Amino acid sequence: MERRGFSIAKFPDKEKNTSMGKDDTELESKTMKTVAEITRNMAQAIGTERYIKCNLWGYLVFTDGVDHLRQDAEAFWLVDAIASHRIKDEFQAWTLTVNLKTKIGNLVCTDGNGNELARQNIEYTNFPLPEITFFVERGGYGSEENWTECLVLMLPSER
């Protein structure tokens, strides 16, 4: 299997407090940033130094850019919503569209060729952007001897 474009990161043991990676329950919510701050921070996401393992589904990890976005927008639920579908396709494009007036959203997953794989209606969200897209690709982490395959959730700029 080809390993392309991903940095390899090891996940720390929960007992060891290292800075190599984080468990998604260890992160605290902060005040939501402005749309301008969120957009500026997303533009700076061009790769990742580590993966964060999703607690809801351990087969899914996400990048620094996704982590910053979910903290900046207080959208921790968004990673969980994507993980809850447990789609294992090699490539996925997830798009959240939000009507900012009604606060209603739609989360849609396609295979990248327009074929819909999943759809979830969001009855209420305070997500501040009208639309955002994520990609999920097959990847992995660990050493050559201890390689663990997974799915990596990332911002398009991190691909």
C-alpha positions as a printed NumPy array, in Angstrom:
array([[  0.   ,   0.   ,   0.   ],
       [  1.293,   3.424,  -0.946],
       [  1.883,   5.789,   1.981],
       [  1.629,   9.251,   0.566],
       [  1.718,  12.696,   2.036],
       [  1.226,  11.916,   5.711],
       [  3.636,  12.559,   8.512],
       [  3.971,   9.629,  10.856],
       [  2.996,  10.316,  14.437],
       [  2.826,   8.014,  17.425],
       [  0.059,   8.365,  19.945],
       [  1.185,   8.685,  23.554],
       [ -0.012,   6.446,  26.309],
       [ -2.706,   8.221,  28.319],
       [ -0.616,   7.773,  31.466],
       [  2.345,   9.553,  29.871],
       [  1.83 ,  13.273,  29.418],
       [  3.756,  13.932,  26.203],
       [  3.234,  16.577,  23.561],
       [  3.437,  14.203,  20.557],
       [ -0.325,  13.739,  20.356],
       [ -3.547,  14.313,  22.213],
       [ -6.639,  12.359,  22.957],
       [ -9.68 ,  14.383,  21.9  ],
       [-11.136,  14.403,  25.424],
       [ -8.053,  16.182,  26.778],
       [ -8.816,  19.386,  24.883],
       [-10.785,  22.124,  26.578],
       [-13.383,  24.314,  24.93 ],
       [-12.525,  27.989,  24.54 ],
       [-14.602,  30.928,  23.409],
       [-15.58 ,  30.702,  19.74 ],
       [-13.373,  32.821,  17.517],
       [-14.656,  35.225,  14.886],
       [-15.226,  34.127,  11.292],
       [-12.161,  36.152,  10.244],
       [ -9.966,  34.429,  12.848],
       [-11.277,  30.991,  11.897],
       [-10.72 ,  31.643,   8.19 ],
       [ -7.21 ,  32.997,   8.824],
       [ -6.276,  29.988,  10.969],
       [ -7.626,  27.554,   8.358],
       [ -5.51 ,  29.233,   5.665],
       [ -2.416,  28.458,   7.738],
       [ -3.185,  24.725,   7.91 ],
       [ -0.788,  23.203,   5.367],
       [  0.117,  19.823,   6.758],
       [  0.189,  18.328,  10.212],
       [  2.736,  17.471,  12.867],
       [  0.558,  14.875,  14.568],
       [ -2.698,  13.001,  14.381],
       [ -5.338,  13.066,  17.077],
       [ -7.265,   9.859,  17.57 ],
       [-11.035,  10.206,  17.544],
       [-12.533,   8.701,  20.707],
       [-15.818,   7.844,  19.022],
       [-14.14 ,   5.672,  16.385],
       [-10.489,   4.782,  16.895],
       [ -9.994,   3.992,  13.205],
       [-10.356,   7.726,  12.457],
       [ -7.651,  10.257,  13.255],
       [ -7.613,  13.95 ,  12.431],
       [ -5.004,  16.592,  11.737],
       [ -3.833,  19.732,  13.518],
       [ -5.911,  21.897,  11.148],
       [ -9.115,  20.009,  11.955],
       [ -8.268,  20.207,  15.648],
       [ -7.755,  23.985,  15.48 ],
       [-10.99 ,  24.421,  13.528],
       [-13.073,  22.415,  15.992],
       [-11.589,  24.422,  18.875],
       [-11.872,  27.822,  17.157],
       [-15.498,  27.201,  16.087],
       [-16.427,  25.146,  19.165],
       [-17.404,  22.387,  16.754],
       [-16.183,  19.299,  18.593],
       [-19.444,  17.629,  17.534],
       [-18.469,  17.876,  13.852],
       [-15.67 ,  15.296,  14.045],
       [-18.008,  13.017,  16.015],
       [-20.736,  13.436,  13.385],
       [-18.328,  12.378,  10.627],
       [-16.96 ,   9.488,  12.692],
       [-20.446,   8.258,  13.601],
       [-21.094,   7.196,  10.006],
       [-18.102,   4.822,  10.094],
       [-17.588,   4.937,   6.331],
       [-14.403,   3.125,   5.319],
       [-14.163,   4.22 ,   1.677],
       [-10.588,   5.06 ,   0.689],
       [-11.507,   8.664,  -0.168],
       [-14.37 ,  10.757,   1.185],
       [-15.334,  14.401,   0.772],
       [-17.477,  15.74 ,   3.63 ],
       [-19.249,  19.085,   3.242],
       [-21.162,  20.899,   5.946],
       [-23.469,  23.633,   4.676],
       [-25.183,  25.911,   7.177],
       [-28.006,  28.378,   6.734],
       [-26.651,  31.08 ,   9.037],
       [-30.112,  32.638,   9.526],
       [-32.022,  29.48 ,  10.504],
       [-28.966,  27.7  ,  12.025],
       [-29.915,  24.521,  10.135],
       [-27.177,  22.478,   8.501],
       [-26.588,  19.518,   6.22 ],
       [-23.565,  17.26 ,   6.398],
       [-23.019,  15.316,   3.169],
       [-20.37 ,  12.734,   2.328],
       [-19.472,  11.866,  -1.265],
       [-16.835,   9.67 ,  -2.836],
       [-15.321,  12.705,  -4.556],
       [-17.051,  11.852,  -7.829],
       [-20.492,  13.135,  -6.851],
       [-21.784,   9.807,  -5.518],
       [-23.419,  10.434,  -2.151],
       [-22.368,   8.047,   0.61 ],
       [-24.115,   9.636,   3.597],
       [-26.256,  12.594,   4.583],
       [-27.11 ,  13.972,   7.997],
       [-29.486,  16.846,   8.679],
       [-28.394,  19.083,  11.533],
       [-31.469,  20.608,  13.186],
       [-29.465,  23.3  ,  14.968],
       [-25.863,  24.452,  14.82 ],
       [-23.993,  27.573,  15.798],
       [-21.206,  26.731,  13.337],
       [-20.173,  30.173,  12.07 ],
       [-19.221,  29.392,   8.444],
       [-21.785,  28.861,   5.671],
       [-19.806,  25.928,   4.238],
       [-16.76 ,  23.83 ,   4.967],
       [-15.305,  20.754,   3.285],
       [-13.109,  18.037,   4.747],
       [-11.358,  15.116,   3.114],
       [-10.853,  11.659,   4.552],
       [ -8.11 ,   9.463,   3.098],
       [ -6.518,   6.197,   4.022],
       [ -3.282,   6.735,   5.936],
       [ -1.47 ,   5.454,   8.964],
       [  0.929,   6.095,  11.79 ],
       [  3.734,   4.351,  13.614],
       [  7.083,   2.911,  12.658],
       [  7.687,   0.611,   9.694],
       [  7.55 ,  -2.37 ,  12.059],
       [  4.441,  -1.159,  13.851],
       [  2.431,   0.579,  11.114],
       [ -1.248,   1.098,  11.966],
       [ -3.639,   1.842,   9.122],
       [ -6.387,   4.354,   9.708],
       [ -8.516,   6.99 ,   8.023],
       [ -7.255,  10.576,   8.253],
       [ -9.695,  13.495,   8.445],
       [ -8.116,  16.712,   7.125],
       [ -8.788,  20.143,   5.723],
       [ -8.355,  20.414,   1.939],
       [ -5.247,  22.59 ,   2.458],
       [ -3.623,  19.759,   4.443],
       [ -3.948,  17.234,   1.654]])
